[in-house]
Amino acid sequence: MTLESRFQARLIKKLKVLFPDCVVLKNDTDYQQGVPDLLVLYRDQWAMLEVKASATSDEQPNQGYYIDKFDSMSFGAFIYPENAEEVLDALQSTFQPRRKTRVSQR
């Protein structure tokens, strides 16, 4: 098992603890080059995460493009051991329940 796959397995477990009932899907890297590794579905929101073994891991073609695209749509990020807590904190903020609009009862 590679360093990246071990980190990914631990990350998936942590995501399921942080976001009970979430669904984490692993994407097929052979299907579309550059699409991030993980799709996280939680309530009515989603995130795409590209898992890297370290901050110095090489970025593959199109990965930056897709992370930027998905981040503009919902949430997208590169995640590796050195930034995991920061990314997970940002994801928790994104996945916070949206407040319902309150309508005045006048």
Number of C-alpha atoms within 10 A of each C-alpha: 6 8 10 16 13 11 19 22 10 11 18 17 11 13 18 15 11 13 16 11 12 16 15 18 13 14 14 12 11 8 8 10 13 18 24 25 18 19 18 19 17 16 13 8 14 20 22 25 22 21 21 21 18 15 13 9 11 9 13 10 11 13 18 18 12 19 22 13 13 19 15 10 11 13 20 24 22 19 22 22 15 13 12 15 12 11 17 17 11 13 19 14 10 15 19 10 11 8 6 6 6 6 6 5 4 3
